Amino acid sequence: MAHFRKRGKKGQETWTYIIDLGLDPLTKKRQQVSKGGFEKKKDAQSAARIIELEIERGTFIKESEMPFEVFAHDWLKTYGMNVKISTVRAREKEMKHFTSVWGPYSIKNLTKKMYRDRINELSGKYKRNYVSGIHACGRMLFQHAMDLGLIKINPTSNVHLPKQQTKVEELENEKDEIKFLEKEELASFLKLSLTDGLEMDHLVFTTLAYTGIRIGELLALKWADIDMDQSKLRVTKTLYNPNNNYREYQLLTPKTTGSIRTIRIDEMLVGLFRKHRIKQNETKLKNRMIYNDCSFIFARDDGYPQLRKVIEVRLKRLLKKAEIDKNITPHSFRHTHTSLLIEAGVGIKEIQQRLGHTDINTTMNIYAHMTANMEEKASHQFSELMKDLLL
């Protein structure tokens, strides 16, 4: 039963209802729910009756006073039990966009308007894909709060990202996001990596270009992953090392289940691996006192897997030497490999399997981009041919 109290100065009194919820089974402390500020007793009685009916029906939720920041970090711990550490880091980064502004607020006081305003504010600062990730994190956070009975209303429900209006100037200045090397550029670059590259450079970039594997997958490769007699390479893991500390790496499962795959490799590439293994065995013998032998193919002189940052720096060095003025990254070799497969007439399904795309749409997006580029190139070549004929 509810009981009521009058509070405040004479002439300015308001009514408060207090409803007893019994003992908390865990803390053994008495629980109550109360609300004040009612001008008349009958208003407090009406509001209290609604709560009492919810209690009778078993639908009542006593919203939590827990600070949002505390809840968010608790959620992240639970979330991290079922996903890879790289995913946890991504969610932690997205979560900070909420905790930085709502940290001390009680989770029950966060409204739909506050959430929508925050999403709109972020949409004005960042690209749509990034804000989409933040919104996904927010939905998971508040759904978890709903599941635990900490809040009654999910502030993220029916909140959508604002439509971005693309300006004509932006379309005109838009540059292709997918960067890759043309066949001739790749040949020239790989030759330069052989003559002017540092240790392992030629093997690293040739492997990336000839297999299409991701840089993390490449750095995680061990000798057991290659069958040189059958010319096959098995991708089962990826290297995770966000801090670029060579001792603090982790081997994780690949990006998706479809990323676990076996691919055929070129005989020329097999020959490079055979030569590299001989050289690596010599290094092991020379540095046997400090060598940490975990069978990594792309290992440093101390046996630890090479750092991604080192590969990126060496790539920039060679691109500058080759006078290739493109924003090429290690991932660009994956796109380069795709473009050459398309040019060779390989089917979409085969490309999907080789690249390890679980979602065919991912392959299709790259395929559409590459074929559009090839069509433009063909059109230009045709125009040049006709120009010569018409002269």
C-alpha positions in Angstrom: 0.0 0.0 0.0 1.1 3.5 -0.8 1.3 6.2 1.9 1.5 9.9 1.3 3.3 12.9 2.8 2.9 16.6 2.5 6.2 18.5 2.2 7.3 22.1 1.8 6.6 25.5 3.3 3.1 26.5 4.3 1.2 27.6 1.2 3.7 25.9 -1.1 3.2 22.3 0.0 3.4 19.4 -2.4 2.4 15.8 -2.1 4.7 12.7 -2.3 3.8 9.1 -2.7 5.9 6.3 -1.2 5.3 2.7 -2.1 7.0 -0.2 -0.3 8.5 -2.9 -2.6 9.6 -5.3 0.1 13.1 -6.6 0.8 15.8 -6.8 -1.9 16.6 -10.6 -2.0 20.3 -9.8 -2.5 21.0 -6.9 -0.2 18.2 -7.6 2.3 17.5 -3.9 2.4 14.0 -2.5 2.2 13.1 -1.1 -1.3 10.8 1.8 -1.9 9.7 3.8 -4.9 8.6 7.4 -4.4 7.8 10.5 -6.4 6.9 14.0 -5.2 5.9 17.4 -6.6 2.2 16.8 -6.8 0.0 19.9 -6.0 -2.9 17.8 -4.7 -3.1 14.6 -2.8 -5.5 13.1 -5.3 -2.9 13.6 -8.1 -0.3 11.7 -6.0 -2.9 9.0 -5.3 -3.7 8.6 -9.0 0.0 8.3 -9.9 0.6 5.9 -7.1 -2.3 3.7 -8.2 -0.7 3.3 -11.7 2.5 2.0 -10.1 0.6 -0.3 -7.8 -1.2 -1.8 -10.8 2.1 -2.4 -12.5 3.4 -4.1 -9.4 0.3 -6.3 -9.3 0.7 -7.3 -13.0 4.4 -7.9 -12.6 5.3 -5.2 -15.2 6.8 -2.7 -12.8 10.4 -1.7 -13.4 12.3 0.3 -10.8 14.6 2.3 -12.9 18.3 2.5 -11.8 20.1 5.4 -10.4 23.3 3.9 -11.7 25.6 6.5 -13.5 25.7 5.9 -17.2 29.5 5.6 -17.3 29.4 2.8 -14.7 26.8 0.9 -16.6 28.5 1.3 -19.9 31.8 -0.1 -18.6 30.0 -3.0 -17.0 28.2 -3.7 -20.4 31.6 -3.6 -22.2 33.0 -6.3 -19.9 30.0 -8.6 -20.6 30.1 -7.8 -24.3 33.8 -8.6 -24.4 33.3 -12.1 -23.2 31.8 -13.2 -26.6 33.8 -11.2 -29.2 37.4 -10.6 -30.2 39.5 -8.0 -28.4 39.8 -6.0 -31.6 35.9 -5.7 -31.6 36.0 -4.6 -28.0 38.5 -1.8 -28.7 36.2 -0.6 -31.5 33.2 -0.6 -29.3 35.1 1.1 -26.5 36.1 3.9 -28.9 32.4 4.3 -30.0 31.2 4.2 -26.4 33.3 7.2 -25.5 31.2 9.4 -27.7 28.4 8.8 -25.1 30.3 8.5 -21.8 32.2 11.8 -22.5 28.9 13.8 -22.3 26.6 11.6 -20.2 29.1 9.9 -17.8 27.7 11.1 -14.4 24.0 11.1 -15.5 21.8 8.4 -14.1 21.0 5.9 -16.9 17.2 6.3 -16.2 17.4 10.1 -16.9 18.7 9.7 -20.5 15.9 10.6 -22.8 15.1 9.9 -26.5 15.6 13.6 -27.3 19.1 13.6 -25.6 20.1 10.5 -27.6 18.7 11.8 -30.9 20.4 15.2 -30.4 23.7 13.4 -29.7 23.5 11.3 -32.9 22.6 14.4 -34.9 25.6 16.2 -33.4 27.9 13.4 -34.3 26.5 13.1 -37.8 27.6 16.7 -38.4 31.2 15.9 -37.4 31.9 12.4 -38.8 31.3 10.2 -41.8 28.0 8.3 -42.0 29.7 4.8 -41.7 31.5 5.9 -38.5 28.4 7.4 -36.9 26.5 4.2 -37.9 28.9 2.2 -35.8 28.4 4.6 -32.8 24.6 4.3 -33.2 24.9 0.5 -33.3 26.9 0.6 -30.0 24.3 2.8 -28.4 21.5 0.5 -29.4 23.3 -2.5 -27.9 24.1 -0.5 -24.7 20.5 0.6 -24.0 19.0 -2.7 -25.1 21.1 -4.4 -22.5 19.8 -1.9 -19.9 16.3 -2.8 -21.0 17.0 -6.5 -20.7 18.3 -6.0 -17.1 15.2 -4.0 -16.2 17.2 -0.9 -15.4 15.2 1.4 -17.7 11.5 1.4 -18.9 12.0 3.1 -22.3 14.8 2.5 -24.7 16.0 6.0 -25.9 17.4 4.6 -29.1 14.2 3.1 -30.4 13.1 4.7 -33.8 16.1 7.0 -33.8 17.6 7.0 -37.3 20.7 8.6 -38.8 19.9 11.9 -40.5 20.0 11.7 -44.3 23.2 13.3 -45.6 22.6 15.8 -48.4 25.5 15.5 -50.8 26.4 18.8 -52.5 27.3 19.1 -56.2 30.7 20.4 -55.3 31.4 17.3 -53.2 30.4 15.0 -56.0 32.7 16.9 -58.4 35.6 16.7 -56.0 35.0 13.2 -54.9 37.9 10.9 -55.3 37.8 7.1 -55.6 38.3 5.4 -52.2 39.4 2.1 -53.5 43.0 2.5 -54.5 45.0 -0.1 -56.4 48.0 -0.5 -58.7 47.6 -1.0 -62.4 49.3 -4.1 -63.8 52.3 -2.2 -65.2 52.7 -0.3 -61.9 52.6 -3.5 -59.9 55.2 -5.1 -62.1 57.5 -2.1 -61.8 57.0 -1.8 -58.0 57.8 -5.5 -57.4 60.9 -5.3 -59.5 62.0 -2.3 -57.4 61.2 -4.1 -54.2 63.6 -6.8 -55.3 66.5 -4.5 -56.2 66.0 -1.7 -53.7 63.8 -3.3 -51.0 65.0 -4.0 -47.4 64.9 -7.5 -45.9 61.7 -9.4 -46.7 60.2 -6.5 -48.7 60.0 -8.3 -52.0 58.4 -11.4 -50.4 55.9 -9.4 -48.4 54.6 -7.3 -51.2 54.7 -10.2 -53.7 52.7 -12.3 -51.3 50.1 -9.6 -50.8 49.8 -8.9 -54.5 49.6 -12.6 -55.6 47.3 -13.9 -52.9 45.0 -10.9 -51.9 45.3 -11.8 -48.2 45.0 -9.1 -45.6 48.1 -7.7 -43.9 47.1 -9.1 -40.5 46.6 -12.5 -42.1 50.0 -12.3 -43.8 51.9 -11.4 -40.6 50.1 -14.3 -38.7 51.3 -16.9 -41.3 53.4 -19.8 -39.9 55.3 -22.4 -41.9 52.7 -25.0 -41.1 50.2 -22.8 -43.1 52.0 -23.4 -46.4 52.1 -26.6 -48.4 54.9 -25.9 -50.8 54.5 -29.3 -52.5 50.9 -28.7 -53.3 51.4 -24.9 -53.8 48.7 -24.1 -51.2 48.4 -21.5 -48.5 46.0 -21.9 -45.5 44.6 -18.7 -43.8 43.4 -19.5 -40.2 44.3 -16.5 -38.1 45.2 -12.8 -38.0 47.8 -10.9 -36.1 46.4 -8.3 -33.6 49.0 -5.7 -32.3 47.3 -2.3 -31.9 50.2 -0.8 -29.9 52.9 -1.9 -32.3 54.8 -3.6 -29.5 56.5 -6.7 -31.0 56.1 -8.7 -27.8 52.5 -7.9 -27.1 50.8 -9.4 -30.2 47.8 -11.7 -30.2 46.7 -14.3 -32.7 43.0 -14.0 -33.3 40.5 -15.8 -35.6 40.1 -14.1 -39.0 37.7 -11.3 -39.7 34.8 -13.6 -40.6 34.2 -17.4 -40.8 34.5 -17.1 -44.5 38.0 -15.7 -44.1 39.3 -19.2 -43.0 40.3 -20.5 -46.4 42.9 -22.4 -48.5 44.2 -20.7 -51.6 46.5 -21.8 -54.4 49.7 -19.9 -54.9 52.0 -19.2 -57.8 55.1 -21.5 -58.3 57.2 -18.4 -58.5 55.9 -17.4 -55.0 56.6 -20.9 -53.7 60.2 -20.5 -54.9 60.5 -17.2 -53.0 59.2 -19.0 -49.8 61.8 -21.8 -50.2 64.6 -19.2 -50.5 63.3 -17.3 -47.5 63.1 -20.4 -45.3 66.8 -21.1 -46.0 67.7 -17.6 -45.1 65.5 -17.6 -42.0 67.2 -20.9 -40.7 70.5 -19.1 -41.1 69.2 -16.2 -39.0 67.9 -18.6 -36.3 71.3 -20.2 -36.0 73.1 -16.9 -35.9 70.7 -15.5 -33.3 69.9 -18.7 -31.4 70.5 -17.1 -28.0 67.7 -14.5 -28.5 65.6 -16.1 -31.2 61.9 -16.7 -30.1 61.0 -19.4 -32.5 57.2 -19.5 -33.0 57.5 -20.5 -36.7 56.3 -17.2 -38.1 57.2 -16.8 -41.8 57.4 -13.0 -41.7 59.5 -12.9 -38.5 62.0 -10.3 -37.3 65.6 -11.3 -36.6 64.5 -12.2 -33.0 61.7 -14.5 -34.2 58.8 -12.3 -33.2 56.3 -11.4 -36.0 57.1 -8.3 -38.0 55.2 -5.1 -37.1 52.5 -3.8 -39.4 53.9 -0.3 -38.9 57.3 -1.4 -40.4 55.5 -2.8 -43.5 53.7 0.5 -43.9 56.9 2.6 -43.6 58.7 0.4 -46.1 55.8 0.6 -48.5 55.9 4.4 -48.5 59.7 4.3 -49.1 59.4 2.1 -52.1 56.4 4.0 -53.5 58.4 7.2 -53.4 61.4 5.5 -55.1 59.0 4.2 -57.8 57.4 7.6 -58.2 53.9 6.2 -57.8 51.8 9.1 -56.6 48.9 7.2 -55.1 47.6 6.7 -51.6 48.6 3.0 -51.6 48.4 1.0 -48.3 49.0 -2.7 -47.6 45.3 -3.3 -48.2 45.6 -1.8 -51.7 47.4 -4.9 -52.8 44.2 -6.8 -51.9 42.3 -4.5 -54.3 45.1 -4.9 -56.9 44.8 -8.7 -56.7 41.0 -8.4 -57.2 41.4 -6.1 -60.2 43.8 -8.5 -61.9 41.5 -11.5 -61.2 38.6 -9.6 -62.9 40.9 -8.7 -65.8 41.8 -12.4 -66.1 38.1 -13.3 -66.3 37.8 -15.0 -63.0 34.2 -15.3 -61.8 32.7 -13.5 -58.8 32.1 -16.6 -56.8 35.8 -17.7 -57.2 36.9 -14.2 -56.3 34.7 -14.3 -53.2 36.2 -17.6 -52.0 39.8 -16.5 -52.7 39.4 -13.2 -50.8 37.5 -14.8 -47.9 34.4 -12.6 -48.2 31.4 -14.2 -46.3 29.1 -11.6 -47.8 28.9 -11.7 -51.6 27.9 -8.0 -51.5 31.4 -7.1 -50.3 32.8 -8.8 -53.4 30.2 -7.3 -55.6 31.0 -3.7 -54.4 34.7 -4.2 -55.3 33.8 -6.0 -58.5 31.5 -3.1 -59.6 34.2 -0.5 -58.8 37.0 -2.4 -60.6 34.9 -3.1 -63.7 33.8 0.5 -63.9 37.4 1.5 -63.8 38.2 -1.0 -66.6 35.3 0.2 -68.7 36.5 3.8 -68.4 40.0 2.7 -69.4 38.6 0.8 -72.4 36.6 3.8 -73.5 39.6 6.0 -73.3 41.7 3.5 -75.3 38.9 3.3 -77.9 38.8 7.1 -78.2 42.6 7.2 -78.7 42.4 4.6 -81.4 39.7 6.4 -83.3 41.5 9.7 -82.9 44.5 8.1 -84.7 42.3 6.7 -87.4 40.6 10.1 -88.0 43.8 12.0 -88.4 
